[in-house]
Amino acid sequence: MNRIATIFSKKKGYKKVLFILGIICSLSIIVLAIMQLPVDVLEPLVGVLMLIQSLGYWKKNRNLAIFSLLVALFIFFVAITKFVF
């Protein structure tokens, strides 16, 4: 446990925030999937998770970040069109 705390303390502030938001979003997706709620609720959360991941990968791997951002935008587009129509 001490090793994990040491690794976490070495991260920058915005990386900690992105990590915590990613964990919260992932846990909420898992809980909602277990509760078997409609997909209309889960799709925007998956889009938010992909957006958080793209922000986290922006400095490490720009190509992966751009791909993740495009996937997040596609998920948001699909969720909005399903909601409107």
VEXDREN-2710 file (C-alpha; in Angstrom, 1 decimal):
% VEXDREN-2710
k/r/px/py/pz
1/MET/0.0/0.0/0.0
2/ASN/2.9/2.3/0.7
3/ARG/4.3/1.8/-2.8
4/ILE/1.0/2.8/-4.3
5/ALA/0.8/5.9/-2.2
6/THR/4.4/6.8/-3.2
7/ILE/3.6/6.5/-6.9
8/PHE/0.4/8.5/-6.5
9/SER/2.2/11.3/-4.6
10/LYS/4.7/11.7/-7.5
11/LYS/2.0/12.5/-10.0
12/LYS/1.1/16.1/-10.8
13/GLY/-2.1/17.7/-9.6
14/TYR/-4.1/17.5/-12.8
15/LYS/-3.1/13.9/-13.3
16/LYS/-4.4/13.1/-9.8
17/VAL/-7.7/14.7/-10.6
18/LEU/-8.0/12.9/-13.9
19/PHE/-7.1/9.6/-12.2
20/ILE/-9.8/10.1/-9.5
21/LEU/-12.4/11.2/-12.0
22/GLY/-11.6/8.2/-14.2
23/ILE/-12.0/5.8/-11.2
24/ILE/-15.3/7.4/-10.2
25/CYS/-16.7/7.3/-13.7
26/SER/-15.6/3.7/-14.2
27/LEU/-17.2/2.6/-10.9
28/SER/-20.4/4.4/-11.8
29/ILE/-20.5/2.6/-15.2
30/ILE/-19.9/-0.8/-13.5
31/VAL/-22.6/-0.1/-10.9
32/LEU/-25.2/1.1/-13.5
33/ALA/-24.4/-1.9/-15.7
34/ILE/-25.0/-4.3/-12.8
35/MET/-28.3/-2.5/-12.1
36/GLN/-29.1/-3.1/-15.8
37/LEU/-30.2/0.4/-16.5
38/PRO/-31.0/1.4/-20.1
39/VAL/-28.1/2.1/-22.4
40/ASP/-29.2/5.8/-22.6
41/VAL/-27.7/6.4/-19.2
42/LEU/-24.4/4.5/-19.8
43/GLU/-23.4/5.9/-23.2
44/PRO/-22.7/9.5/-22.0
45/LEU/-20.7/8.1/-19.1
46/VAL/-18.6/6.0/-21.4
47/GLY/-18.1/9.2/-23.5
48/VAL/-17.0/11.1/-20.4
49/LEU/-14.6/8.3/-19.5
50/MET/-13.0/8.4/-23.0
51/LEU/-12.7/12.2/-22.7
52/ILE/-10.9/11.9/-19.4
53/GLN/-8.6/9.3/-20.9
54/SER/-7.8/11.5/-23.9
55/LEU/-6.8/14.3/-21.5
56/GLY/-4.6/12.0/-19.6
57/TYR/-2.8/10.7/-22.6
58/TRP/-2.4/14.1/-24.3
59/LYS/1.3/14.5/-23.4
60/LYS/2.3/10.8/-23.4
61/ASN/0.8/9.6/-26.7
62/ARG/-0.8/12.3/-28.9
63/ASN/-2.1/9.8/-31.5
64/LEU/-3.9/7.7/-28.8
65/ALA/-5.3/10.9/-27.2
66/ILE/-6.7/12.1/-30.6
67/PHE/-8.2/8.7/-31.3
68/SER/-9.8/8.6/-27.8
69/LEU/-11.1/12.1/-28.3
70/LEU/-12.7/11.2/-31.6
71/VAL/-14.3/8.1/-30.1
72/ALA/-15.7/10.2/-27.2
73/LEU/-17.2/12.7/-29.7
74/PHE/-18.7/9.9/-31.7
75/ILE/-20.2/8.4/-28.5
76/PHE/-21.7/11.8/-27.6
77/PHE/-23.0/12.2/-31.1
78/VAL/-24.8/8.8/-31.0
79/ALA/-26.2/9.5/-27.5
80/ILE/-27.5/12.9/-28.6
81/THR/-29.1/11.6/-31.8
82/LYS/-30.7/8.7/-29.8
83/PHE/-32.1/11.2/-27.3
84/VAL/-33.4/13.6/-30.0
85/PHE/-34.9/11.0/-32.3
END
